[in-house]
Amino acid sequence: MAVKITHLTNGQQVRFANADGARRYAEIMGGGVDKWRFTVVSGHERPELSGQVVNVPVWRMTSR
């Protein structure tokens, strides 16, 4: 069962293949499950794309 979580303050949405992964993300990365709304979604639902560009820093994991 796929799960989508939505942050209650900023509206960020993250989709997961199962509820365990969503709960773990909310607890560790998202500040706690009480800050997220959990929604069960169908496997065929397509996520909405906002068109916003998000820059994600990438760190090199090997030394030269």
C-alpha positions in Angstrom: 0.0 0.0 0.0 1.5 3.3 -1.1 1.5 6.2 1.4 1.9 9.9 0.8 2.9 12.2 3.7 2.3 15.9 3.7 4.0 18.3 6.1 1.5 20.3 8.0 3.5 23.5 8.0 5.1 23.8 4.6 3.0 21.5 2.4 6.0 19.3 1.4 4.8 16.0 0.0 6.7 12.7 -0.1 5.5 9.4 -1.4 6.5 6.0 -0.1 5.9 2.4 -1.2 4.7 1.5 2.3 3.6 3.0 5.6 6.7 1.8 7.5 9.0 3.8 5.2 6.8 6.9 5.5 6.7 6.6 9.3 10.5 6.2 9.5 11.2 9.2 7.3 8.8 11.3 9.3 10.4 10.3 12.6 14.0 10.7 11.5 14.1 13.3 8.8 10.9 15.2 9.3 10.8 16.1 12.9 8.3 13.6 14.1 5.1 11.9 12.9 2.9 14.6 14.6 4.1 17.1 12.0 2.9 15.0 9.0 -0.5 14.0 7.5 -0.5 10.4 6.2 -2.6 9.5 3.2 -3.0 6.1 1.6 -2.8 6.4 -2.2 -3.5 4.0 -5.0 -0.6 2.5 -6.9 -1.7 4.1 -10.1 -1.9 7.7 -8.9 0.7 10.0 -10.5 2.4 12.6 -8.3 1.7 16.2 -9.2 4.8 18.0 -10.4 5.2 21.6 -9.3 7.7 22.6 -11.9 10.0 24.0 -9.2 13.7 23.4 -9.4 15.3 22.1 -6.2 19.0 22.2 -5.9 20.4 19.3 -3.8 24.0 19.4 -2.7 26.0 16.3 -3.6 29.1 15.4 -1.6 31.9 13.4 -3.0 32.2 10.2 -0.9 35.6 9.0 -2.1 38.9 10.7 -1.4 41.3 11.6 -4.3 
